[in-house]
């Protein structure tokens, strides 16, 4: 059976790669805010709703303009994903799952952009990972997988650290169930206790990492 899993790693881009990642973050934020304003103003003026397809066409025109030609310097798929995120935000608003979309600020503590894997643009290569437009970036691969990478989310924390989160599809083996049942009780002293008397200790992650959290 095929299942989708997420893997997050810290990456160590060089100065040139950091600059390109930072520019991509800025371009993604610009595209999101620009088309949020376009969609808002078009509805206010003409009561016309602009969808993702129309936004994508307008983005192509925007990249052809001399004053915004710098959008061509970054990963085009990341810009498209920004439009999809905006469209998803509108869908959530219309279906009453969230508030009206808000403009993104460059002063947010954490910044990220998402890109898709097309024609092997995202792949592992030894102790490095290849990212579209960025190239091969050194990675701390703490976990390994055997599957297909669908997308990658590159993020930068407030402290200047960079991470990549991969969405991977893998084949998993379903374990047979002979009809047995077990009950689980989740608590504070023990993480959980099953009906057979087995217990799992509470890792108390927050307590153990409180000093590091305060330092970060």
C-alpha positions as CSV (number, residue, x, y, z in Angstrom):
1,X,0.0,0.0,0.0
2,X,1.3,3.5,-0.9
3,X,1.3,6.1,1.8
4,X,2.6,9.7,2.0
5,X,5.1,10.8,4.6
6,X,6.9,14.0,5.5
7,X,10.7,14.2,6.2
8,X,12.3,17.4,7.6
9,X,16.0,18.1,7.4
10,X,18.3,21.0,8.2
11,X,20.2,22.3,5.2
12,X,23.4,24.4,5.0
13,X,23.2,26.6,1.9
14,X,26.3,28.7,1.0
15,X,26.1,32.5,0.8
16,X,25.1,32.5,-2.9
17,X,22.4,29.9,-2.2
18,X,21.2,31.8,0.9
19,X,20.8,34.9,-1.2
20,X,18.7,33.0,-3.8
21,X,16.5,31.4,-1.1
22,X,15.9,34.8,0.5
23,X,15.1,36.3,-2.9
24,X,12.6,33.4,-3.6
25,X,11.0,34.0,-0.2
26,X,10.6,37.7,-1.1
27,X,9.2,36.9,-4.6
28,X,6.7,34.3,-3.2
29,X,5.5,36.9,-0.6
30,X,5.2,39.6,-3.3
31,X,3.2,37.3,-5.6
32,X,0.8,36.3,-2.8
33,X,0.2,39.9,-1.7
34,X,0.0,41.3,-5.2
35,X,-2.7,38.9,-6.3
36,X,-4.6,39.1,-3.0
37,X,-4.9,42.9,-3.7
38,X,-5.9,42.2,-7.4
39,X,-8.6,39.7,-6.3
40,X,-9.9,42.0,-3.6
41,X,-10.0,45.1,-5.8
42,X,-11.6,43.3,-8.8
43,X,-14.4,42.0,-6.5
44,X,-14.9,45.5,-5.0
45,X,-15.0,47.2,-8.4
46,X,-16.7,44.8,-10.6
47,X,-18.0,41.9,-8.4
48,X,-15.8,39.6,-10.4
49,X,-14.1,36.7,-8.7
50,X,-10.6,35.8,-10.0
51,X,-9.6,32.1,-9.7
52,X,-6.2,30.4,-9.8
53,X,-6.3,29.9,-13.6
54,X,-6.8,33.6,-14.2
55,X,-4.2,34.5,-11.6
56,X,-1.7,32.3,-13.3
57,X,-2.3,34.0,-16.6
58,X,-1.8,37.4,-15.0
59,X,1.4,36.2,-13.3
60,X,2.8,35.3,-16.8
61,X,2.1,38.9,-17.9
62,X,3.6,40.3,-14.7
63,X,6.9,38.4,-15.4
64,X,7.1,40.0,-18.8
65,X,7.0,43.5,-17.5
66,X,10.3,45.3,-17.2
67,X,9.6,46.5,-13.7
68,X,8.9,43.0,-12.4
69,X,11.2,40.9,-14.6
70,X,13.1,39.9,-11.5
71,X,10.4,37.4,-10.8
72,X,12.1,35.3,-13.5
73,X,15.2,34.9,-11.4
74,X,13.6,32.5,-8.9
75,X,11.9,29.1,-9.1
76,X,8.7,29.5,-11.2
77,X,7.0,26.6,-9.5
78,X,7.4,28.3,-6.1
79,X,5.5,31.3,-7.5
80,X,2.7,29.0,-8.8
81,X,2.5,27.4,-5.4
82,X,2.0,30.8,-3.8
83,X,-1.0,31.3,-6.1
84,X,-2.3,27.9,-5.1
85,X,-1.9,28.9,-1.4
86,X,-3.9,32.1,-2.0
87,X,-6.6,30.2,-3.8
88,X,-6.8,27.7,-1.0
89,X,-7.0,30.5,1.5
90,X,-10.0,31.9,-0.4
91,X,-11.7,28.5,-0.5
92,X,-11.2,28.1,3.3
93,X,-12.8,31.5,3.7
94,X,-15.8,30.8,1.5
95,X,-16.4,27.5,3.3
96,X,-16.2,29.3,6.7
97,X,-13.1,27.4,7.8
98,X,-11.0,30.5,8.3
99,X,-11.0,34.3,8.1
100,X,-10.5,36.4,5.0
101,X,-6.9,36.1,3.6
102,X,-4.4,38.5,5.1
103,X,-1.3,40.1,3.5
104,X,2.0,38.4,4.4
105,X,4.6,40.4,6.2
106,X,8.4,40.1,5.7
107,X,8.8,40.5,9.4
108,X,7.3,37.1,10.3
109,X,9.6,35.0,12.4
110,X,9.5,32.1,10.0
111,X,9.4,32.3,6.2
112,X,8.9,29.4,3.7
113,X,8.1,28.5,0.2
114,X,6.9,25.3,-1.5
115,X,8.0,23.9,-4.8
116,X,7.1,20.8,-6.7
117,X,9.3,18.0,-8.1
118,X,9.3,18.0,-11.8
119,X,11.7,16.0,-14.0
120,X,13.9,15.1,-11.0
121,X,14.3,18.8,-10.0
122,X,14.3,17.7,-6.4
123,X,16.5,14.7,-5.4
124,X,19.0,13.4,-2.9
125,X,22.6,13.2,-4.0
126,X,24.8,11.8,-1.3
127,X,25.0,14.3,1.5
128,X,23.4,17.0,-0.6
129,X,19.9,17.7,-1.9
130,X,19.2,19.3,-5.3
131,X,16.6,22.0,-5.2
132,X,15.2,23.9,-8.3
133,X,17.2,27.0,-9.1
134,X,19.2,26.6,-5.9
135,X,21.3,23.6,-7.0
136,X,23.0,21.1,-4.7
137,X,22.7,22.1,-1.0
138,X,24.5,20.3,1.9
139,X,22.0,18.5,4.1
140,X,22.0,16.8,7.5
141,X,20.2,13.6,6.5
142,X,19.1,12.2,9.9
143,X,16.4,9.9,8.4
144,X,16.4,7.9,5.1
145,X,13.5,6.9,2.9
146,X,12.9,4.9,-0.2
147,X,10.2,6.6,-2.2
148,X,9.2,9.4,-4.6
149,X,9.6,13.0,-3.7
150,X,6.5,15.0,-4.7
151,X,7.3,18.4,-3.2
152,X,9.7,20.3,-1.0
153,X,9.1,23.2,1.4
154,X,12.2,25.4,2.1
155,X,12.0,27.4,5.3
156,X,14.2,30.0,7.1
157,X,13.8,30.5,10.9
158,X,14.1,33.8,12.7
159,X,17.6,32.7,13.9
160,X,18.7,32.3,10.3
161,X,18.6,28.5,10.1
162,X,17.4,26.8,6.9
163,X,15.3,23.6,6.6
164,X,13.7,21.5,3.9
165,X,10.6,19.4,4.4
166,X,9.9,16.7,1.8
167,X,6.6,15.1,0.9
168,X,7.4,11.5,-0.1
169,X,5.2,8.6,-1.2
170,X,6.4,5.2,-0.1
171,X,5.2,1.6,-0.2
172,X,4.3,0.4,3.2
173,X,3.4,-3.1,4.3
174,X,0.2,-3.7,6.2
175,X,0.6,-5.9,9.2
176,X,-2.0,-8.7,9.5
177,X,-4.5,-8.5,12.3
178,X,-5.8,-11.8,13.7
179,X,-8.8,-10.1,15.2
180,X,-7.2,-9.1,18.5
181,X,-8.2,-5.8,20.1
182,X,-6.4,-3.5,22.5
183,X,-7.6,-0.5,24.5
184,X,-5.3,2.6,25.0
185,X,-5.5,5.1,27.8
186,X,-3.5,8.4,27.3
187,X,-2.3,10.1,30.4
188,X,0.2,12.6,31.9
189,X,2.3,10.4,34.1
190,X,2.6,7.8,31.4
191,X,2.2,8.7,27.8
192,X,-0.2,5.7,27.3
193,X,-1.2,2.5,28.9
194,X,-2.8,-0.4,27.0
195,X,-5.3,-2.9,28.2
196,X,-2.6,-5.6,28.4
197,X,-0.8,-3.6,31.1
198,X,2.0,-2.2,28.9
199,X,3.0,1.4,29.4
200,X,4.9,4.0,27.4
201,X,6.8,6.6,29.5
202,X,6.0,10.2,28.9
203,X,9.0,11.7,26.9
204,X,8.3,15.2,28.4
205,X,9.8,16.9,25.4
206,X,8.8,20.4,26.5
207,X,10.5,20.0,29.9
208,X,13.7,18.6,28.4
209,X,13.9,21.2,25.7
210,X,12.8,24.2,27.7
211,X,16.3,25.7,28.1
212,X,16.9,25.3,24.3
213,X,13.5,26.8,23.6
214,X,14.3,29.8,25.7
215,X,17.7,30.2,24.1
216,X,16.3,30.0,20.6
